[in-house]
Amino acid sequence: MAAEIPTEFLRGLFLTEDFAAGAGGRDLLAKLSVPEGEVTLVTDEVMARMSGTEHPQGVLALVDAGAVRTAPSGDFPVVFLEDVQDPGNLGTIIRTAEAAGISAIYMTNGCADILSPKVVRSTMGCLFRMPLIRLEGDDFYAEIGRQQKKGQRFVAAALGGTRPYDAIPYDEHTAFLIGNEGNGLSARALALADEETIIPMEGAVESLNAAVAAAILMYEAARQRRL
């Protein structure tokens, strides 16, 4: 993932001696063109303490938070996340969103911190490419209203949905609303939605993981776009 870092935001690089001496380390340093003074060699023990992971890969980067994009791009659907609190879920949604051609992700302030180590790791570099917009308090819901006035149609993933997700047409003016892992979308968010959709399930399963539900909706939009 270090190779995905925009070099203008790179503030330092920490490598274990073994990683730096190997082909991976040499290729990384050549690709990033890191000045020698910004590279620090550390022991395996120090790297383990710095990374907080059981099996670190031997490289850790210090990156300016400005590397995260905050301006939407493209003419594809967007995703609005309300209080998605699990870092693994958020990271998975960000990574899947890029793969599915989503143009931006809007988040409430109640969502997990996009700069937390688990989110950063699970995005596998997508953090630097997928536009991510965090909105405080009422701004999140106000943004929904602003986009609706411009023609955006909000489809909420909800157990009370009236139509299956694959029976709804999605285009570049679609926005998906995904809620909290335990409670789903709030009544306020649902009231703003243009339509509620449901993902049909068999067996005794009552709901799907937030990241899985988001992935199904985003890829259905991508499938329709390909057709």
Long-range contacts (C-beta under 8 A, 24 or more apart in sequence): 1-120, 1-121, 1-123, 1-124, 1-125, 2-28, 2-32, 2-59, 2-61, 3-28, 3-31, 3-32, 3-125, 4-124, 4-125, 4-128, 4-129, 5-32, 5-61, 5-63, 5-67, 5-125, 5-128, 6-67, 6-128, 7-32, 7-33, 7-34, 9-63, 9-64, 9-66, 9-67, 10-34, 10-38, 10-61, 10-62, 10-63, 10-64, 11-38, 11-62, 11-63, 11-64, 12-38, 12-39, 12-40, 12-61, 12-62, 13-38, 13-39, 13-40, 13-59, 13-60, 13-61, 13-62, 14-39, 14-40, 14-41, 14-42, 14-47, 14-50, 14-59, 14-60, 14-61, 14-62, 15-39, 15-40, 15-41, 15-42, 15-58, 15-59, 15-60, 16-41, 16-42, 16-43, 16-44, 16-47, 16-56, 16-58, 16-59, 17-41, 17-43, 18-44, 18-58, 19-57, 19-58, 19-59, 20-58, 24-58, 25-58, 25-59, 28-59, 51-117, 52-117, 53-117, 53-121, 65-115, 67-127, 67-128, 68-114, 68-115, 68-127, 68-128, 68-132, 69-128, 69-129, 69-130, 69-131, 69-132, 70-131, 70-132, 70-133, 71-131, 72-103, 72-104, 72-131, 72-133, 73-103, 73-104, 73-131, 74-101, 74-103, 75-103, 75-172, 76-101, 76-102, 76-103, 76-172, 76-221, 76-225, 77-101, 77-102, 77-103, 77-170, 77-171, 77-172, 77-173, 77-174, 77-175, 77-176, 77-218, 77-221, 78-102, 78-103, 78-104, 78-105, 78-106, 78-147, 78-152, 78-174, 78-175, 78-176, 79-104, 79-105, 79-106, 79-175, 79-176, 79-178, 79-214, 79-218, 80-105, 80-106, 80-107, 80-140, 80-143, 80-144, 80-154, 80-175, 80-176, 80-177, 80-178, 80-189, 81-105, 81-106, 81-107, 81-108, 81-111, 81-178, 81-214, 82-108, 82-110, 82-111, 82-140, 82-177, 82-178, 82-179, 82-180, 82-185, 82-186, 82-189, 83-108, 83-110, 83-111, 83-179, 83-180, 83-183, 83-186, 84-111, 84-112, 84-178, 84-179, 84-180, 84-181, 84-210, 85-110, 85-111, 85-112, 85-180, 85-181, 86-112, 86-181, 86-210, 87-112, 87-113, 87-116, 87-118, 87-119, 87-122, 88-118, 88-122, 88-211, 89-181, 89-209, 89-210, 89-211, 90-114, 90-119, 90-122, 90-211, 91-118, 91-119, 91-120, 91-121, 91-122, 91-123, 92-122, 92-211, 92-215, 93-178, 93-210, 93-211, 93-214, 93-215, 94-119, 94-122, 94-123, 94-126, 94-127, 94-130, 94-132, 95-122, 95-123, 95-124, 95-126, 96-211, 96-214, 96-215, 96-218, 96-219, 97-126, 97-130, 97-214, 97-218, 98-126, 98-129, 98-130, 100-215, 100-218, 100-219, 100-221, 100-222, 101-218, 101-221, 101-222, 101-225, 102-130, 102-218, 103-131, 103-172, 104-130, 104-131, 104-132, 104-133, 105-130, 105-131, 105-132, 105-133, 106-133, 106-134, 106-135, 106-140, 106-143, 107-132, 107-133, 107-134, 107-135, 107-140, 108-134, 108-135, 108-140, 109-134, 109-135, 109-136, 109-137, 109-140, 110-180, 141-188, 141-189, 141-192, 144-175, 144-177, 144-189, 144-192, 145-192, 147-175, 148-192, 148-194, 153-194, 153-195, 154-192, 154-193, 154-194, 154-195, 155-193, 155-194, 155-195, 155-196, 155-197, 155-217, 156-185, 156-189, 156-190, 156-193, 156-195, 156-196, 156-197, 157-185, 157-196, 157-197, 157-198, 157-199, 157-213, 157-214, 157-217, 158-184, 158-185, 158-190, 158-193, 158-196, 158-197, 158-198, 159-184, 159-198, 159-206, 159-207, 160-190, 160-196, 160-198, 161-195, 161-196, 161-197, 161-198, 162-195, 162-196, 162-197, 162-198, 163-195, 163-197, 163-198, 164-197, 164-198, 164-199, 164-200, 165-197, 165-198, 165-199, 165-216, 165-217, 165-220, 166-220, 168-195, 168-197, 169-224, 170-220, 170-221, 170-224, 170-225, 171-224, 171-225, 174-221, 176-214, 176-217, 176-218, 176-221, 178-210, 178-213, 178-214, 178-217, 179-210, 180-210, 181-209, 181-210
